[in-house]
Amino acid sequence: QVQLVESGGGLVQAGGSLRLSCVGSGRVFSSYVMGWFRQAPGKEREFVAAADWNGANTYYADSVKGRFTISRDHAKNAVYLQMDSLKPEDTAVYYCAVDFPGRLGPQSYIPAEYDYWGQGTQVTVSS
């Protein structure tokens, strides 16, 4: 079982920034996708961003494009989500996830495609 540990959530005012981190256990490996999803109270879990194993290719939800940046540190088994220009509607529990083995593609937008999930970290954006 792959263990994913998330951190970096918190309370921030609208227009501010947060950087989420997700670190996976185990050896360094390739051929996987790491993604970020979020879930607000009463809503379905939604896709935020995803990257392939080396970070060469990335996907973003339209709602966060231009504001959020996903990045990878393959050697550290880590993925990050830099969130800028935060809005109250970004308030949610954010989850990192791993699709392994996997390849970045249309399926990367689907939560069911991912095999391992972190525990979630709360992000709250106030106005």
C-alpha positions, 0 to 999 in steps of 0.5 A: 500500500502506497502512503501519501501524506499531504500538508500545506492547507490552511486559512487564507484571505481571497487573493492570497496563496498556499502551497500544498505538498504531497509526499509518497512512501516507497522507492522512486518509480516511473510511469505514473500520474499524480493528481490533485482533486478537491471536494467541498461540502455537499459537492462531488469530488472534482479534478484540479490538476494532474502531471505525469511522472516527470512533470513534462505534461500537465492538465488543469481544470478550467476553474483553476487554469492560470492560478494553480500550478502543479509540479513534481519532484520525482526524486522525492516522490513528491507533488506540489500544488501552488495556488495563487489568487485564491477565491472563496470558491476554492474552499475545499478539502484537497486530495492528492492521488496516484495512478500507478501504473498510469499515463497522463490522458483523458482518464486522468480527470476521473477520480476512479482512475487513481489507485492511491489517495492521501488523507486530504488537507483543508483549504479555506479561503475567506473574503 
